[in-house]
Structure formats: C-alpha cells, structure tokens
Amino acid sequence: MPFYGMLAVYGGCIDHPEVVCVKSREELLSHVGRCFLVVVGDEALARELGAAFFADEEWAEFARFFQEAVGRGRA
C-alpha cells in the first residue's frame, strides 16, 4: 500500500516523515482526499485541485518555520 502522509507537496519539499513530495501533477492527484495538498509556484493548478498555494518565497518561509517547529518538537 502506498504511503500517504499528512501533507502532499508539489513544487517544493520538506524533509519530514509525514510529508510526501511529489514530482508530477498525476502523482499529486493520487493524494486527493487522503492528505492536505500543497502546490508551490503553480497557482492555476492549486485552484484546479482546491489545494493550498504558496509562492516560492512563501514556501521557503513556511518550510523554515516547519523545520524550526519540528526541531522544538511541535510538529
């Protein structure tokens, strides 16, 4: 059975056991309804899928915050 984390990310990545980093639109679609979807850098795709959208700069900031929270044991 494939792994479905809490977060599937297309266009960016975070190294965490609950984050699935996908490399294609099709792979992201396989996670619909199974986890929270995030699209980095492609607002049209995010809108089409009803996924969260991050611009590249926003994603970089979120990834830093997430890694800091993991380091403090909160994620």
C-alpha positions as CSV (number, residue, x, y, z in Angstrom):
1,M,0.0,0.0,0.0
2,P,1.4,3.4,-0.9
3,F,2.3,5.9,1.9
4,Y,0.0,8.9,2.4
5,G,1.4,11.5,4.8
6,M,-0.4,14.4,6.3
7,L,0.9,16.7,3.5
8,A,1.5,16.2,-0.2
9,V,3.6,18.9,-1.8
10,Y,4.1,19.6,-5.5
11,G,6.8,22.1,-6.5
12,G,8.6,22.1,-3.1
13,C,9.6,19.7,-0.3
14,I,10.2,19.4,3.4
15,D,12.2,16.5,4.8
16,H,9.7,15.0,7.3
17,P,8.2,11.5,7.6
18,E,4.6,12.9,7.3
19,V,5.4,14.9,4.1
20,V,5.1,13.4,0.7
21,C,7.0,15.3,-2.0
22,V,5.5,14.6,-5.4
23,K,7.1,15.3,-8.8
24,S,4.1,15.3,-11.1
25,R,0.5,16.5,-11.3
26,E,-0.6,12.9,-11.7
27,E,1.2,11.9,-8.5
28,L,-0.4,14.8,-6.6
29,L,-3.8,13.7,-7.9
30,S,-3.3,10.3,-6.3
31,H,-3.3,12.0,-2.9
32,V,-6.6,13.9,-3.3
33,G,-8.8,13.0,-0.3
34,R,-6.0,11.4,1.6
35,C,-4.0,14.3,2.8
36,F,-3.6,18.1,2.7
37,L,-2.5,19.2,-0.8
38,V,0.0,22.0,-1.4
39,V,1.2,23.4,-4.7
40,V,4.2,25.6,-4.8
41,G,4.6,28.0,-7.7
42,D,1.6,27.0,-9.9
43,E,-1.5,28.9,-8.8
44,A,-3.7,27.7,-11.6
45,L,-3.0,24.0,-10.6
46,A,-3.7,24.8,-6.9
47,R,-7.0,26.4,-7.9
48,E,-8.0,23.5,-10.1
49,L,-7.3,21.0,-7.3
50,G,-8.6,23.1,-4.4
51,A,-5.1,22.8,-2.9
52,A,-3.2,25.4,-0.8
53,F,-1.0,27.6,-2.9
54,F,2.4,29.0,-1.9
55,A,4.6,31.3,-4.0
56,D,8.2,30.2,-3.9
57,E,9.2,32.8,-1.3
58,E,6.2,32.0,0.9
59,W,7.0,28.3,0.7
60,A,10.6,28.9,1.7
61,E,9.4,30.9,4.8
62,F,6.9,28.1,5.7
63,A,9.5,25.4,5.3
64,R,11.8,27.3,7.7
65,F,9.0,27.7,10.2
66,F,8.0,24.0,9.9
67,Q,11.6,22.8,10.4
68,E,12.0,25.0,13.4
69,A,8.8,23.7,14.9
70,V,9.9,20.1,14.3
71,G,13.2,21.0,16.0
72,R,11.3,22.2,19.0
73,G,9.1,19.1,19.0
74,R,5.9,20.7,18.0
75,A,5.3,19.1,14.6
